[in-house]
Amino acid sequence: MTFRHSEKVGDFLTAFFGRLDGQGVRYCVLHSYDSLPEYAPSDVDMAVASEDLRHAESAVFETADALGFRIVQKLYYDVPRCYFYIVSFRDDDGRPGFVQIDIMNDGPGIGRYLLKTEALLSRRRRFRCFWIPSVPMEACYLLIKKVIKKKLLPEHEQKLRDLLREDTHAVESLLVDVFGADNLSIIREIIDGGGAEEKGPLIRQLNRALFVRFSLLKPHRMLLKGAWFFRRVIKRIMSPTGLVVVLVSPDGGGKSTLAEMLLTRLRYAFRNTTRIHWRPYLLPPPRRLLSPLTWSEPEQPNYDPHGRPSDGKMSSVLRFSYYCADYILGYAPKVLWPKIRAHLIVMERYYYDFLIDTRRYRLNISQKLPWLVLRGIPGPDLLFLITAEPEVIHARKQEIGMDEIIRQLDVIQELSGKIPNAHVIRADQPLDQEVAQIEEIILGTLQRRLTRRTGL
């Protein structure tokens, strides 16, 4: 069951729309509303009047609170005031579910889809328990959105044909105002159907028309958009909405399985996901630098971590320094940038593996050195230390001996007491419970961060 099919999505949307109406909020759901409120095919895109933005945001939080849900994200995704709220709940099968509410307010009409919010709200219509745009405005918004995305699917063409039949004169008049009279015949040709190869050039032509009419011929619009865009960029850099998670355990702790499940089950709490193994890899493997002619593959998983002897001390120190440089230099482009872009970044092992097992990397260095350097290594938002009884871990993988597993578990226990954002997770419990425990910590962290930033 996906988050879009859950009955709890319908419960939330029904209550949310009722709360908006009760507070007199002027809004409309812009598209893909035919199955609402019971079924949401995607996020719910809404236009909200400027004076009602704060009330709409309060309605999101109040509805979630009344149903026992929680708000975990507020993403500032476009100018001037476009926010993406992500509501989290537990479905009947125990999996995390999400409702995504996209609230847009574009008074000056400088956002990606060009239309002013008041125009979208003008002559809005009632549909079931919520509001939708007027027929011509819905058709115009839908066509603008698909032309800008350069992707018009058959179902979008059918929807445009239906709207055009419903009020041909009003729809075509508005399309002429936006695209220009000389492009009306192109619009008709696109809507009437045809192959993707035939429509591609026509859609690109409409895209160019929008660029000329709303950018080149309106430089003041571009200046205003630039100012808002700069404000948005600064805000996103100062308050990233992604999350960096590190999983650490001995071999056999289940890091790979956990990483895969977290990235799948929490996908809709973020804009995207990123998975990193061990280090950022901004810097190439040392072997590639030393032997560029013979090197052909990236570093492979080590299935015999203690099978090869360690390097000499000088070589070990140089290689360890190289890896540290990668953690420091690679953090911004490989980790921080996805975090700013609202990714869930899940990393396995990371730098902490040097604290646990330098033999894996054939490093002949003092055990104190990784601890000293730790202070200069950018840390994650959450560190999950996966532990279990040594016998359980050894039964899963026999790559290292029992004594070594016990030693590594002792180091992991030491880490748990020294790193503030570390959480110990037992691997000797059912996998669903283990994953749910990590998910609760992640979602709770997101909720507390949002509450701290918004005050709601």
C-alpha positions as CSV (number, residue, x, y, z in Angstrom):
1,M,0.0,0.0,0.0
2,T,1.5,3.4,-1.0
3,F,0.9,6.6,0.9
4,R,-1.5,7.7,-1.9
5,H,-3.8,4.8,-1.5
6,S,-4.2,4.9,2.3
7,E,-7.5,5.7,3.8
8,K,-5.7,8.0,6.2
9,V,-4.8,10.3,3.3
10,G,-8.5,10.7,2.6
11,D,-9.2,11.4,6.3
12,F,-6.5,14.1,6.4
13,L,-7.6,15.8,3.2
14,T,-11.3,15.8,4.1
15,A,-10.6,17.3,7.5
16,F,-8.1,19.8,6.0
17,F,-10.5,21.1,3.3
18,G,-13.2,21.4,6.0
19,R,-10.9,23.4,8.2
20,L,-9.9,25.7,5.3
21,D,-13.6,26.4,4.6
22,G,-14.3,26.9,8.2
23,Q,-11.6,29.6,8.4
24,G,-12.8,31.3,5.2
25,V,-9.5,30.6,3.4
26,R,-9.6,31.4,-0.3
27,Y,-7.9,28.5,-2.2
28,C,-8.3,26.1,-5.0
29,V,-6.8,22.7,-5.9
30,L,-5.1,23.3,-9.3
31,H,-5.2,19.9,-11.0
32,S,-5.4,16.1,-10.6
33,Y,-8.3,16.5,-8.3
34,D,-10.8,14.0,-9.8
35,S,-10.1,11.3,-7.2
36,L,-9.7,13.6,-4.2
37,P,-10.1,13.5,-1.3
38,E,-10.1,9.7,-1.0
39,Y,-7.1,9.1,-3.4
40,A,-4.2,11.5,-4.1
41,P,-2.4,10.5,-7.3
42,S,0.4,12.9,-6.4
43,D,1.0,15.8,-4.1
44,V,-2.0,18.2,-3.8
45,D,-1.2,21.4,-5.6
46,M,-3.1,24.4,-4.2
47,A,-3.2,28.2,-4.8
48,V,-3.9,30.2,-1.7
49,A,-4.7,33.9,-1.4
50,S,-1.9,36.1,0.1
51,E,-3.9,37.1,3.1
52,D,-4.8,33.5,3.9
53,L,-1.3,31.9,3.8
54,R,-0.8,31.9,7.5
55,H,-4.3,30.4,8.1
56,A,-3.6,27.7,5.5
57,E,-0.4,26.8,7.2
58,S,-2.1,26.7,10.6
59,A,-4.8,24.4,9.1
60,V,-2.1,21.9,7.9
61,F,-0.7,21.7,11.4
62,E,-4.0,21.7,13.3
63,T,-5.4,19.0,11.0
64,A,-2.4,16.8,11.5
65,D,-2.5,17.4,15.3
66,A,-6.2,16.5,15.5
67,L,-5.6,13.2,13.6
68,G,-2.4,12.2,15.5
69,F,-0.3,12.8,12.4
70,R,2.8,15.0,12.4
71,I,4.3,17.6,10.0
72,V,7.9,16.6,9.2
73,Q,8.8,19.0,6.3
74,K,8.2,22.5,5.0
75,L,10.1,22.9,1.8
76,Y,10.5,26.3,0.2
77,Y,10.6,25.2,-3.4
78,D,9.8,28.2,-5.6
79,V,9.4,31.9,-5.7
80,P,7.9,34.0,-4.3
81,R,6.0,32.0,-1.7
82,C,5.6,28.3,-2.6
83,Y,5.8,25.8,0.2
84,F,5.6,22.0,0.3
85,Y,4.3,20.5,3.5
86,I,4.9,16.8,4.2
87,V,2.6,15.1,6.7
88,S,3.6,11.8,8.2
89,F,1.6,9.0,9.7
90,R,1.7,5.2,10.4
91,D,-0.4,3.1,8.1
92,D,-2.4,0.1,9.2
93,D,0.4,-2.2,8.2
94,G,2.9,-0.2,10.3
95,R,4.7,1.4,7.3
96,P,5.2,5.2,7.2
97,G,2.7,7.0,5.0
98,F,2.8,10.6,3.8
99,V,0.5,13.3,2.6
100,Q,2.1,16.1,0.5
101,I,0.5,19.5,0.4
102,D,1.8,22.0,-2.1
103,I,0.7,25.6,-1.2
104,M,1.5,28.2,-3.8
105,N,1.2,32.0,-3.6
106,D,2.5,34.1,-6.5
107,G,1.1,37.6,-6.2
108,P,3.2,39.2,-8.9
109,G,3.2,36.2,-11.2
110,I,6.9,35.6,-11.3
111,G,7.0,31.9,-10.4
112,R,7.7,29.0,-12.6
113,Y,4.1,28.8,-13.9
114,L,3.7,32.5,-14.6
115,L,0.1,33.0,-13.5
116,K,-0.8,35.3,-10.6
117,T,-2.6,33.7,-7.6
118,E,-5.6,36.1,-7.8
119,A,-6.1,35.1,-11.4
120,L,-6.1,31.4,-10.4
121,L,-8.6,32.0,-7.7
122,S,-10.9,34.2,-9.8
123,R,-14.3,32.5,-10.5
124,R,-13.2,29.3,-8.7
125,R,-15.7,26.4,-8.7
126,R,-16.9,24.1,-6.0
127,F,-16.1,20.4,-6.5
128,R,-17.1,17.9,-3.9
129,C,-15.7,19.2,-0.6
130,F,-13.1,21.6,-2.0
131,W,-12.5,24.4,-4.6
132,I,-11.0,24.1,-8.1
133,P,-10.1,26.8,-10.7
134,S,-12.5,28.1,-13.3
135,V,-12.5,26.1,-16.6
136,P,-10.4,28.5,-18.6
137,M,-7.9,29.0,-15.8
138,E,-7.5,25.3,-15.2
139,A,-6.9,24.7,-18.9
140,C,-4.4,27.5,-19.1
141,Y,-2.5,26.5,-15.9
142,L,-2.3,22.9,-17.0
143,L,-1.0,23.7,-20.5
144,I,1.6,26.2,-19.1
145,K,2.8,23.6,-16.6
146,K,3.2,20.8,-19.2
147,V,4.8,23.1,-21.8
148,I,7.4,24.4,-19.2
149,K,8.1,20.8,-18.2
150,K,8.1,19.8,-21.9
151,K,6.0,16.8,-21.1
152,L,2.4,16.5,-22.3
153,L,0.9,13.0,-21.7
154,P,-2.2,11.6,-23.4
155,E,-4.2,12.1,-20.2
156,H,-3.3,15.7,-20.1
157,E,-4.4,16.1,-23.7
158,Q,-7.7,14.5,-22.9
159,K,-8.2,16.8,-19.9
160,L,-7.5,19.9,-22.1
161,R,-9.9,18.6,-24.7
162,D,-12.6,18.2,-22.1
163,L,-12.1,21.7,-20.7
164,L,-12.0,23.2,-24.2
165,R,-15.4,21.6,-25.0
166,E,-16.8,22.8,-21.7
167,D,-16.1,26.5,-22.5
168,T,-14.3,26.9,-25.9
169,H,-14.5,30.6,-26.2
170,A,-13.3,31.5,-22.7
171,V,-10.5,28.9,-22.8
172,E,-9.2,30.0,-26.2
173,S,-9.4,33.7,-25.2
174,L,-7.2,33.1,-22.1
175,L,-4.8,30.9,-24.1
176,V,-4.4,33.7,-26.6
177,D,-3.7,36.2,-23.8
178,V,-0.9,34.0,-22.4
179,F,0.6,32.3,-25.5
180,G,-0.3,34.9,-28.2
181,A,-2.8,34.7,-31.1
182,D,-0.2,33.3,-33.5
183,N,0.3,30.2,-31.3
184,L,-3.4,29.3,-31.0
185,S,-3.3,27.0,-34.0
186,I,-0.2,25.2,-32.5
187,I,-2.1,24.7,-29.3
188,R,-5.1,23.2,-31.1
189,E,-2.8,20.9,-33.0
190,I,-1.2,19.6,-29.8
191,I,-4.5,19.1,-28.0
192,D,-6.1,17.3,-31.0
193,G,-3.7,14.5,-30.6
194,G,-0.8,13.0,-32.5
195,G,2.5,11.3,-31.9
196,A,5.1,12.4,-29.4
197,E,7.6,13.0,-32.2
198,E,5.2,15.4,-33.9
199,K,4.3,17.2,-30.8
200,G,7.8,17.6,-29.4
201,P,8.8,20.5,-31.7
202,L,5.4,22.2,-31.2
203,I,5.8,22.0,-27.4
204,R,9.3,23.5,-27.6
205,Q,7.9,26.3,-29.8
206,L,5.3,27.1,-27.2
207,N,8.0,27.0,-24.5
208,R,10.0,29.5,-26.4
209,A,7.0,31.7,-26.8
210,L,6.5,31.8,-23.1
211,F,10.1,32.7,-22.5
212,V,9.9,35.6,-25.0
213,R,6.6,36.9,-23.7
214,F,7.3,36.6,-20.0
215,S,11.0,37.0,-19.8
216,L,12.6,38.9,-22.7
217,L,9.7,41.3,-23.1
218,K,9.2,41.8,-19.3
219,P,12.7,42.4,-17.8
220,H,11.2,43.9,-14.7
221,R,9.6,40.5,-14.0
222,M,13.0,38.8,-14.3
223,L,14.6,41.3,-11.9
224,L,11.9,40.7,-9.3
225,K,12.1,37.0,-9.7
226,G,15.9,37.2,-9.3
227,A,15.5,39.1,-6.0
228,W,13.1,36.5,-4.7
229,F,15.2,33.6,-5.9
230,F,18.3,35.0,-4.1
231,R,16.3,35.2,-0.9
232,R,15.1,31.7,-1.3
233,V,18.6,30.3,-2.0
234,I,20.0,32.0,1.1
235,K,17.2,30.6,3.2
236,R,17.7,27.1,1.9
237,I,21.4,27.2,2.5
238,M,21.0,28.5,6.0
239,S,18.2,26.0,6.8
240,P,18.7,22.8,4.8
241,T,15.7,20.5,4.7
242,G,17.5,17.3,3.9
243,L,18.9,14.9,6.5
244,V,22.3,13.1,6.7
245,V,22.1,9.6,8.3
246,V,25.0,7.3,8.9
247,L,24.7,3.5,9.6
248,V,27.6,1.8,11.5
249,S,28.0,-1.8,12.5
250,P,30.4,-4.7,12.2
251,D,30.1,-6.8,9.1
252,G,26.9,-8.7,9.4
253,G,25.0,-5.9,11.2
254,G,22.7,-5.4,8.2
255,K,23.7,-1.9,7.1
256,S,23.0,-2.5,3.4
257,T,19.5,-3.9,4.1
258,L,18.6,-1.1,6.4
259,A,19.9,1.6,4.0
260,E,17.8,0.2,1.2
261,M,14.6,0.0,3.3
262,L,15.0,3.5,4.8
263,L,15.6,5.0,1.3
264,T,12.5,3.3,0.0
265,R,10.1,3.8,2.9
266,L,11.1,7.4,3.7
267,R,11.3,8.4,0.1
268,Y,8.2,10.7,0.2
269,A,9.4,12.6,3.3
270,F,12.1,14.2,1.1
271,R,12.5,15.5,-2.4
272,N,14.9,12.8,-3.3
273,T,17.4,10.3,-1.8
274,T,21.2,9.8,-2.0
275,R,23.1,6.7,-0.9
276,I,26.8,6.9,-0.1
277,H,29.1,4.0,0.8
278,W,32.0,4.8,3.1
279,R,33.3,8.1,1.7
280,P,32.1,11.0,-0.6
281,Y,34.4,9.9,-3.4
282,L,35.1,13.5,-4.6
283,L,38.7,12.3,-4.8
284,P,39.3,9.2,-6.9
285,P,40.6,5.9,-5.4
286,P,44.4,6.2,-4.7
287,R,45.0,3.2,-7.0
288,R,43.5,5.2,-9.9
289,L,46.1,8.0,-9.3
290,L,49.0,5.7,-8.8
291,S,48.2,3.3,-11.7
292,P,45.9,5.2,-14.1
293,L,46.7,2.9,-17.1
294,T,45.8,-0.4,-15.3
295,W,43.0,0.9,-13.1
296,S,39.6,0.1,-14.5
297,E,37.1,-0.4,-11.8
298,P,36.1,1.6,-8.6
299,E,36.9,0.2,-5.2
300,Q,35.1,-3.1,-4.7
301,P,33.5,-4.5,-1.6
302,N,36.0,-6.2,0.6
303,Y,34.9,-9.8,1.2
304,D,38.1,-10.6,3.2
305,P,38.6,-7.5,5.2
306,H,41.6,-8.8,7.2
307,G,43.0,-11.1,4.6
308,R,45.8,-8.7,3.4
309,P,48.7,-7.3,5.4
310,S,48.7,-3.6,6.3
311,D,50.8,-1.1,4.4
312,G,53.9,0.5,5.8
313,K,53.5,3.4,8.3
314,M,54.4,6.1,5.9
315,S,52.2,4.8,3.1
316,S,49.4,4.3,5.7
317,V,49.6,7.8,7.0
318,L,49.6,9.3,3.5
319,R,46.6,7.2,2.4
320,F,44.7,8.0,5.6
321,S,45.4,11.7,5.0
322,Y,44.1,11.3,1.5
323,Y,40.9,9.8,2.7
324,C,40.5,12.5,5.4
325,A,40.8,15.1,2.6
326,D,38.0,13.4,0.7
327,Y,35.7,13.5,3.8
328,I,36.4,17.2,4.3
329,L,36.6,18.4,0.6
330,G,33.9,16.1,-0.6
331,Y,31.3,16.9,2.1
332,A,30.0,20.2,0.5
333,P,29.4,18.9,-3.0
334,K,28.6,15.3,-2.2
335,V,26.7,15.6,1.1
336,L,25.8,19.1,2.0
337,W,24.5,20.0,-1.5
338,P,22.0,17.1,-1.6
339,K,21.0,18.1,2.0
340,I,20.3,21.6,0.8
341,R,18.2,20.1,-2.0
342,A,16.1,18.2,0.6
343,H,17.6,14.8,0.0
344,L,17.7,11.9,2.5
345,I,21.4,11.0,2.5
346,V,22.1,7.6,3.9
347,M,25.8,6.7,4.3
348,E,27.1,3.3,5.4
349,R,30.3,3.1,7.5
350,Y,31.5,6.7,6.8
351,Y,34.6,7.9,8.7
352,Y,33.6,6.1,11.9
353,D,34.8,2.9,10.3
354,F,38.4,4.1,10.9
355,L,37.6,4.2,14.6
356,I,36.3,0.6,14.5
357,D,38.5,-1.3,12.1
358,T,41.7,0.2,10.5
359,R,42.8,-3.3,9.5
360,R,40.0,-3.4,6.9
361,Y,41.8,-0.5,5.1
362,R,45.3,-2.0,5.6
363,L,46.2,1.1,7.7
364,N,49.2,0.8,10.0
365,I,48.5,3.8,12.1
366,S,48.0,4.6,15.7
367,Q,44.5,3.9,17.0
368,K,44.5,7.4,18.5
369,L,45.0,9.2,15.2
370,P,41.4,8.6,13.8
371,W,40.0,9.8,17.1
372,L,42.1,13.0,17.0
373,V,41.1,13.7,13.4
374,L,37.4,13.0,14.1
375,R,36.9,16.6,15.4
376,G,37.7,17.9,11.9
377,I,35.4,15.6,10.0
378,P,31.9,16.9,9.2
379,G,29.4,14.8,11.1
380,P,25.9,13.5,10.2
381,D,22.6,14.6,11.6
382,L,22.0,11.2,13.0
383,L,24.4,8.3,13.7
384,F,22.8,4.8,14.1
385,L,25.1,2.3,15.8
386,I,23.8,-1.2,14.9
387,T,24.7,-3.8,17.6
388,A,23.7,-7.3,18.5
389,E,25.0,-10.3,20.4
390,P,28.3,-11.3,18.8
391,E,26.9,-14.8,18.0
392,V,24.1,-13.2,15.9
393,I,26.4,-11.1,13.9
394,H,28.9,-13.9,13.3
395,A,26.1,-16.2,12.2
396,R,25.2,-13.7,9.4
397,K,28.8,-13.2,8.1
398,Q,31.9,-15.1,9.0
399,E,34.3,-12.7,7.3
400,I,35.9,-11.8,10.7
401,G,36.3,-13.9,13.8
402,M,34.3,-13.8,17.0
403,D,37.0,-12.0,19.0
404,E,37.2,-9.3,16.4
405,I,33.5,-8.8,16.4
406,I,33.5,-8.5,20.2
407,R,36.3,-5.9,20.0
408,Q,34.4,-3.9,17.3
409,L,31.2,-4.0,19.4
410,D,33.1,-2.6,22.3
411,V,34.3,0.3,20.2
412,I,30.8,1.0,18.9
413,Q,29.6,1.1,22.5
414,E,32.3,3.6,23.3
415,L,31.1,5.7,20.3
416,S,27.6,5.8,21.6
417,G,28.8,7.6,24.7
418,K,31.0,10.1,22.9
419,I,28.8,11.3,20.0
420,P,25.7,13.3,21.1
421,N,23.5,12.4,18.1
422,A,24.3,8.6,18.2
423,H,21.5,6.1,18.7
424,V,22.1,2.4,19.5
425,I,19.8,0.1,17.5
426,R,19.6,-3.6,18.2
427,A,19.9,-5.9,15.2
428,D,18.8,-9.0,17.1
429,Q,15.1,-8.0,16.8
430,P,12.6,-8.5,13.9
431,L,13.7,-6.4,10.9
432,D,10.5,-4.5,10.7
433,Q,10.8,-3.4,14.3
434,E,14.4,-2.4,13.7
435,V,13.5,-0.3,10.7
436,A,10.5,1.2,12.4
437,Q,12.7,2.3,15.4
438,I,15.1,4.1,13.1
439,E,12.2,5.7,11.1
440,E,10.7,7.0,14.3
441,I,13.9,8.7,15.3
442,I,14.4,10.2,11.8
443,L,10.8,11.4,11.6
444,G,10.9,12.8,15.1
445,T,14.1,14.6,14.3
446,L,12.4,16.2,11.3
447,Q,9.4,17.2,13.3
448,R,11.4,18.8,16.1
449,R,13.5,20.7,13.6
450,L,10.5,22.0,11.8
451,T,8.8,23.1,15.1
452,R,12.0,24.9,16.0
453,R,12.1,26.7,12.7
454,T,8.4,27.6,12.4
455,G,7.4,28.0,16.0
456,L,4.2,26.0,15.2
